[in-house]
Amino acid sequence: MSSLSLRVTGHDLPGRECGGYRDVHVAVQRGREPEGPVPGDAARAVWEFTVEAVATPEGARDFRGPHVHGRRGARFLYLTWGELPPGGAFTMFRRAKLMLGDLPALAVERGAAEAELRLTDPCGMPVCATIRPPGIAWS
């Protein structure tokens, strides 16, 4: 098992108000909770954390840790979108999956990977669903 430092950078956020939502924020999901919420009108959003890279009995790579979701062979990170009014609680309305299987093997071997992605879809809403290259650039 080895540690893998991840840095996820999002740009072109959709704004604090979009699609009827107010006080829009985006966070990486740790377990069931949002972590590091960033306002939807920020210039960019950056999260840094560590996951564990492990080999499966079949010799494939797998990932573990509180930010990792999904079943073996289909692990991913969630970016969770929600409303976060001042002094209020985060109420999720949308999520995006960043697939860990898309990580370059060299990045896993060196123990550090970076992802960069646009956080607004073509309709002006927060990105959602599964984000795969070219919608995300892993290095």
C-alpha positions as CSV (number, residue, x, y, z in Angstrom):
1,M,0.0,0.0,0.0
2,S,1.3,3.5,-0.9
3,S,0.1,7.0,-0.3
4,L,-1.0,9.0,-3.3
5,S,-1.2,12.8,-2.9
6,L,-4.1,14.2,-5.0
7,R,-4.7,17.8,-6.0
8,V,-8.0,18.6,-7.8
9,T,-8.3,22.1,-9.3
10,G,-11.5,23.3,-10.8
11,H,-12.0,26.5,-12.8
12,D,-14.9,28.4,-14.5
13,L,-17.3,27.9,-11.6
14,P,-21.0,28.6,-12.4
15,G,-21.6,31.4,-9.8
16,R,-23.3,31.8,-6.5
17,E,-26.7,31.6,-8.1
18,C,-27.7,29.3,-11.0
19,G,-30.7,27.2,-12.0
20,G,-32.8,28.5,-9.1
21,Y,-30.1,27.6,-6.5
22,R,-28.6,30.3,-4.2
23,D,-25.4,30.3,-2.1
24,V,-24.0,27.6,-4.4
25,H,-20.8,25.9,-3.2
26,V,-18.7,23.0,-4.4
27,A,-16.8,20.6,-2.1
28,V,-15.0,17.3,-2.3
29,Q,-17.0,14.6,-0.5
30,R,-15.3,12.8,2.4
31,G,-17.5,9.9,3.4
32,R,-20.9,11.4,3.5
33,E,-19.9,15.0,4.3
34,P,-18.7,17.9,2.1
35,E,-15.1,19.0,2.8
36,G,-13.6,22.3,1.8
37,P,-16.6,24.0,0.3
38,V,-15.7,26.7,-2.2
39,P,-18.2,29.5,-3.2
40,G,-19.6,29.1,-6.7
41,D,-18.2,32.5,-7.7
42,A,-14.6,31.8,-6.8
43,A,-11.9,32.1,-9.4
44,R,-11.0,28.5,-8.8
45,A,-11.5,25.6,-6.4
46,V,-8.5,23.5,-5.1
47,W,-8.6,20.5,-2.8
48,E,-5.6,18.5,-1.7
49,F,-5.8,15.1,0.1
50,T,-4.3,11.7,0.2
51,V,-5.7,8.3,-0.8
52,E,-4.1,4.9,-0.6
53,A,-3.1,3.0,-3.7
54,V,-3.1,-0.7,-3.3
55,A,-2.7,-3.8,-5.6
56,T,-5.6,-6.2,-5.8
57,P,-5.1,-10.0,-5.6
58,E,-5.4,-10.0,-9.4
59,G,-2.6,-7.4,-9.7
60,A,-4.7,-4.5,-10.7
61,R,-4.6,-1.2,-8.8
62,D,-7.2,-0.1,-6.3
63,F,-7.8,2.9,-4.1
64,R,-8.9,3.4,-0.5
65,G,-9.5,6.2,1.9
66,P,-12.3,8.5,3.2
67,H,-12.6,10.4,-0.1
68,V,-12.8,7.3,-2.2
69,H,-16.3,6.0,-3.2
70,G,-17.5,3.1,-5.4
71,R,-16.8,-0.5,-5.8
72,R,-13.4,-2.1,-6.6
73,G,-12.5,-1.6,-10.2
74,A,-14.8,1.5,-10.4
75,R,-13.5,3.8,-7.6
76,F,-14.1,7.6,-7.8
77,L,-14.1,10.9,-6.0
78,Y,-17.2,13.0,-5.6
79,L,-17.4,16.7,-6.1
80,T,-20.6,17.7,-4.4
81,W,-22.6,20.8,-5.2
82,G,-24.9,22.4,-2.7
83,E,-26.5,25.4,-1.2
84,L,-24.6,26.8,1.8
85,P,-26.3,29.8,3.3
86,P,-24.4,31.9,5.8
87,G,-24.6,30.1,9.1
88,G,-26.6,27.2,7.6
89,A,-26.0,23.6,6.6
90,F,-24.8,22.3,3.2
91,T,-27.7,21.0,1.2
92,M,-26.5,18.9,-1.7
93,F,-28.3,19.2,-5.1
94,R,-25.8,17.7,-7.6
95,R,-22.6,15.6,-7.7
96,A,-19.9,14.8,-10.2
97,K,-17.7,11.7,-10.2
98,L,-14.0,11.8,-11.0
99,M,-13.0,8.3,-11.9
100,L,-9.7,7.1,-10.2
101,G,-9.2,4.5,-12.9
102,D,-8.4,7.4,-15.3
103,L,-5.3,8.3,-13.3
104,P,-2.1,7.8,-15.3
105,A,-0.1,4.8,-14.1
106,L,3.1,7.0,-13.8
107,A,1.3,9.4,-11.5
108,V,0.3,6.5,-9.2
109,E,3.8,5.2,-9.3
110,R,5.4,8.6,-8.3
111,G,2.7,9.0,-5.5
112,A,1.3,12.3,-6.8
113,A,-1.5,13.2,-9.2
114,E,-3.3,16.3,-10.3
115,A,-6.6,16.8,-11.9
116,E,-7.9,19.9,-13.7
117,L,-11.4,20.5,-14.9
118,R,-14.0,23.1,-15.8
119,L,-16.8,23.2,-13.2
120,T,-19.6,24.7,-15.4
121,D,-21.4,22.7,-18.0
122,P,-22.4,24.1,-21.4
123,C,-25.8,25.1,-20.0
124,G,-24.2,27.2,-17.3
125,M,-25.0,24.7,-14.5
126,P,-22.5,22.9,-12.2
127,V,-20.9,19.9,-13.9
128,C,-22.4,16.6,-12.8
129,A,-22.4,12.9,-13.7
130,T,-19.2,11.1,-14.5
131,I,-16.4,13.4,-15.7
132,R,-13.9,11.6,-18.0
133,P,-11.1,12.8,-20.2
134,P,-11.2,15.2,-22.1
135,G,-13.6,16.8,-19.5
136,I,-10.9,16.3,-16.9
137,A,-7.1,16.3,-17.4
138,W,-5.1,14.0,-15.0
139,S,-1.4,14.3,-14.7
